[in-house]
Amino acid sequence: MTKEQFANKYFNNITSISGAMKFIIFVAKHQYKVNVKFYNKDDDLGGFYDIDESIIYINIYHNKDIEDFLSTFFHELGHHQAVMNKRWTIYHDTFIDDIHLLSRGDFRRYNMTALKAERWVDNWGMNELSQFFPDIQYKKAYIAEPDVQYLREPILKAKQKLKQL
């Protein structure tokens, strides 16, 4: 059974956010062996992947429609896949607040990897979503300049701290 056949058989009519949430929980657990938790907070994140706990967190506050929920889920699932396959470990293993603690060489690798990793995750997520729901449009992250700047901001702060050493 293809992913699209699976989605059609069990989740044919995702017409609500609650339906999307049920699909996300079921598929995450049974197909990808990762847990999902939802939270509702006015912060800067639509979602994130907790590497230590292997949990995808999706922010209800920022995800307002089915496409938002599914795009965020598959984006964060892409981070899970990258971590499981040891892709871009310098990026995935470094907490944003600890970037300035990296050696100069590791900092350079982090800086060169961050946007590349996020865009790979987006491409992976877009491809994976299309296998389940070809008609649902994936919403890419880190395309618009404010999103790229959000990713670069902690890197620039860390760069300033490194110059002071």
N, C-alpha and C positions, 0 to 999 in steps of 0.2 A: 504494500500500500504506500503510495507516495505521500509526501507531507500535505499536499493540496487535497488528496482524497481523504486523508485523516481529518483535516480541518473541515472539509465539507460534511463528512459523516457525523462528527461529534460537535462541531461548532459552526454549523452552516449559517446560522443567522446571528452573527455578532452585530447586534443593532444597538447595544448599549455599552456604557463603560463597565458596568458590572459583568456583562458577558465577556468583555475583553479581559477583565481581571480574572475571571474563572478560567479562561483559556490560558492565560499567562501562568497561573499557579499550576494547572494541570500539566502543561507542556514542560515547564521548568523542572518540575519534580520527576516526571516519568520519562521524558525524552532526553533531558540534559543533566539530570541529577544535581540540580542546584535549587536552593530555596529562594523564595521571593517574599519580601515584606513590603507593605505599603505604609507610607506615613504622610502626614499633612502638615507642612511647615513652609512658611514664607521665607525661603532662603534662595540661594543662587542655583540650586541643583534641581534638575528634573529627575535625577536618579543617580545612583552610584553602585559600584560593586565593591563589597567588603572582601578583600583577598583572604584575610585571616579566618573569617567565618564562612567563606564561600556562600555569601548571601547577596542577592540583588535587591536593592532598595529602590522603590519607585515612589516619587513624591506626587501625591494626589493634587496638591495645590497647583502645580505647574502643568500637569497633564490634563487637558480639558476635553479632549475628544478621543475617539477610538484610535485614530492615527497616532496621536501623541503617545498614548499608553503603549501601543504595539511598537512604535519606533524606539521609545525609551527602553522598553524591555529588550528588544533585539540588539540595541546598541550596548547595553550593559552585559547582555549575554555574550557579545563579542569580546568584551573584556575578560569574561570568564574563560572563553575559548582561548584567548591569547595567553592567559596565565597558565591554563592547563597544558598548553603546548610550548610554554617557556618562550613566548615571543615578547620582545621588548621588556626584559626583566628589570632593567635599570629604571624604566618609567613606572612599571606596575609595582615594583617593590619599594619605591621611595615615597614617603609621605610628603605632601606639599610643604608642610612646615619644616621639614628636614632637608630641603634641597640645599640650603646653604652649608650643610654639614658634609656634603659630598666632596671628594677630592676634586681638584681642578679637571682631571681627566674624566672622572665620572660625571661631573657637572656638564662638561662639553657633550658627552654621550647622551645625557638626559635631555639637554637642550635640543640636540639634533633629532632626538627620538620622539619627543612628546606629540607634536602635531602629526607626524607620520603614523604613530600608533593610533591616535584618535581617528584619523582618516581611514586606516585599515579596518578598524572596528566598525566604522560607519559602512564601509563597503561590504564587510562581512554581514552586518546586521540587515542591510538592504537586500542582499542576496537571500539571506535566510527567510526574511519576512515574505519575499516574493514567492518562495517555494510553498508557503502555507496559504497566502492570500495574494495572488497575482494582481488583484484589482485595488489593493490598498496601497496608497502612496506612502513611502518611507520618508520621514522628515530628517534630513541630515543635520548633524551638529557640526560646529567648528567650520562652517563655510563662511558665514557673515563675519565681518571684521570685529565686531564687539565680542563674538564668541572666541575668535582666535586670540584677541587681546586678553580675555579672561584666562585663557590657558597660558599666555606668555607673562602675565603680571607676576606670579610668584617666581618665575625664572628671572625676571629683571630685578626683583627685590633680592634674590639670592646672589645675583651677579654683583650687586652693590656691596653686599656683605663680604663677598669673596675679595673684592678690591680693597677692602679695609684691612684684610689680614696681612 
